[in-house]
Amino acid sequence: MPANMQNILSAAQAGFALLDAQAAVVLERRRSVVMFQRVSGTGNIGQTFGLDRRFRLVCIRCHFTGSSNWAAFQLSLDSGAGSAYDAALFTITQAGPTRDVNLRISGEDLPEPSAWTFEAADRLRIDWTDPNSGSTNWGLEVGLAPAL
């Protein structure tokens, strides 16, 4: 192979390696962007959350005020592929006043794809039935990040 051709191939390989490194930095930065969606109310929680693209769940925080009765705080998948694919994901058995929810999905649970990765048409559904007949106030924050 002529020396000129070898130089061209070496330069091209170096250029591709640089592009790969830059793409890895962009992807890692994209994974670290967390968008919070917030909602508050009184009584039962029956909320869905999502993004307009593939996303992953990063964290959930919910603060309750009112009488100290507790109920199950349920996370489920509302699948964009249809009800046959809806699934229960996680339940905190006792949540309510004096028992706030603070759930963070650790890094080791976030490989792509994971159980916490959702498609663009999917929604994360959060349900909690107020055992105090609609007198509990709550504030709910859900952290979502774009998925690869």
N, C-alpha and C positions, 0 to 999 in steps of 0.2 A: 504494500500500500504506500503510495507516495506520502512524503512527510506533510505536504500541504493538506491532504485529506485527513491525516491523523490529527493535525492541529484543529481542523474544523470540527471533527467528531469530539475531541476533547473539550473544545469550547461549548459545543452544544450540550454535552453531558453536564458540564459545570453550570450552564444556564438552567437546565432542567432541575438540577439539585437545588439551586437557589429558589426556583419557583416552588418546589415541593416544601422547602423550609418555610417560605413565606405563607403558603397555603395552610400549613400546620399551625402557624401563629394565628392566622385569621380564624381558623376553626376553633382553636382553644379560646380565643377571645369571645367568639360567638356563643360558645357553651357557657361562658361565665356571665352573660347578660341575663339578669332576672327581671321580669316584668311582674309587678304586683297588681292584682285585681282585688278591689275591696268592695264589700257590701255590708250593710248593717240592717238590723230590724228587731222586731219583737215577736216572740212566739216561735213557731217551727222554722227550721232551716230546710229549704229545698232549692238549692242553687246549683247551677252548672257553670263551668269555667273552661275556657279554651283559647286558642290562638287561631289565626287563619292559615297556619302552616303546622307541620309536625312540631310537637312540643314535648317537654318533659316536666314532671312535677318536681319542684325543688323544696318547697316548704308550705306549711299551713299553720296559721295562727288564728285562734278564735278566743275572744274574751267574752265571758258571760257575767251578767249582773242580775240579781233577783234572789228569790228563795233558793235554798241549797238542796234542790232535788236534782238528780242526775239521770241521764239517758244515754243510749248508744249514739255515737258520732260515727257515721258510716261514709266511707269513700267507695265510689263505684265508677265503672266505665260505662258511659252512655255511648255505645259504638256507632260511628257513622256508617258502618257496614250493615246495620240492622240489629233488631232486638235479640236475634239468635246469638250475637256476640257480646251482649251486655254482660258485665261480670262484677261481682263484689270484689273489691281490692283489699280493703283494710277496715277494721272496726276498732274504735276505742270504746270500751264497754261502759265507762262512766265518765261523762263529760257534762259540764254545766257550771253554775256558780260555785266558786272555790275550787273548781277542777277545769281550768282553762286547757285548751288544746294548743300544744306547741310541738309540731311534727316537722322534723327536718330529715330529708332523704339524704343519707350519707353518700359520699363520693364513691364508695365501693359498690353501692347499689345503683349507680348510674352509668354502667357501661352501655354503649349503644348496640342494639336496642335493649331495653330493660322493661320490666313490668310497669315502670313509671314513664314510659315513652308512649305518646299518643299520636295518632294520625291527624291530619288537618281537620277532618270531619268529625273526629271524636270529641267528646266532652267529658271532663271530670265532674262527677255529680257528688254533692255533699248533702247529706240528710241528717237531721237531728229533730226529734219530736219533743217539744217542750212539755215536761211532766207537770209544769205549773200552770196549765190551762191558758197559755198565751201571755203570761206576765213576765217572762224572762227576756231581757234585752241582750243582744249579742252584736259583736263586730267581728267580721271574718275577713282575713287576708290570705290570698293564695298566691304563691310565687311560682311563676312558670318561666321556662327558658326555651328558646328555639332548640330543636333537636337536629342532629345531623341527618 
